[in-house]
Amino acid sequence: MKVMSHNFVNEMMEMIRLVEREERSSVDEAAEWIAESIAADGLLHLFGCGHSHILVEDFFYRAGGLVQINAILETSIMLHEGAVKSSKIERMEHYAGHILDNYTIAPGETIIVISNSGINGLPVDMAIEAKKRGLRVIALTSSSYYGLESRHSSGLKLKDVADLVLDNHIPYGDALVPVPLAGGHMASGSTIIGAMLLQMVMIAVVSKLAERGIVPSVYTSGNVPGGAEKNEQFIRTYRSRIRHL
């Protein structure tokens, strides 16, 4: 197992270097769109089904996180209400509009739709519906699934609908380490690489805001002196627009 763990770490390090090199220009473009929206008093919306919602939560209301993030947290597609149920709903169509109706969004804002495969009905529908409502759509997905057939009735995949793609370059199947004797693989990489890509975007966003002379709004840990008080000011400003604050 020590050898397997070592191989996983090495593979992740190679993936990190690959993504940092190959996605640099896409990260910069994504950050420019988001900074432009925030400069106009807009929000950044994040959406993901199943395990992809982990990344949505990771970037919402936490120390060091951008304040203007609206996390779209639809409980029916999160695992605590049933993993099998979540997977079935992820393949549904005509549900994204109902989800978006519960959130405050505005034309010109940006949404990042996270789906490793990018082939299921709901993430594709979310991208389509968001564009209908005037949002720019960024997909966080893996190019290793581009050859698969879409499960959406339009035949479109998430990357086909999105205005910009952040490719996590994770191999097909996500799990990276062979399992001895049992066959198959374990240890997914999409969460780690997805978090890295989104952190790259957020860091670039605050840099671009600063270049515009705008003081970036970033949460401070509530466990350091003055942190809770500083955060409360942000909450008062955005509570009416960000549902889950």
Secondary structure, DSSP 8 states (H G I E B T S, - for coil): -HHHHHHHHHHHHHHHHHHHHHSHHHHHHHHHHHHHHHHTT--EEEEE-GGGHHHHHHTSS-TT-BTTEEEE--GGGSGGG-HHHHHHHHT-SS-HHHHHTTS---TT-EEEEE-SS--SHHHHHHHHHHHHTT-EEEEEE-GGGTTS--SSTT---HHHH-SEEEE----TTSEEEE-TTT-SEEEE-HHHHHHHHHHHHHHHHHHHHHHTT----B---TTSTTHHHHHHHHHHHHTTTSTT-
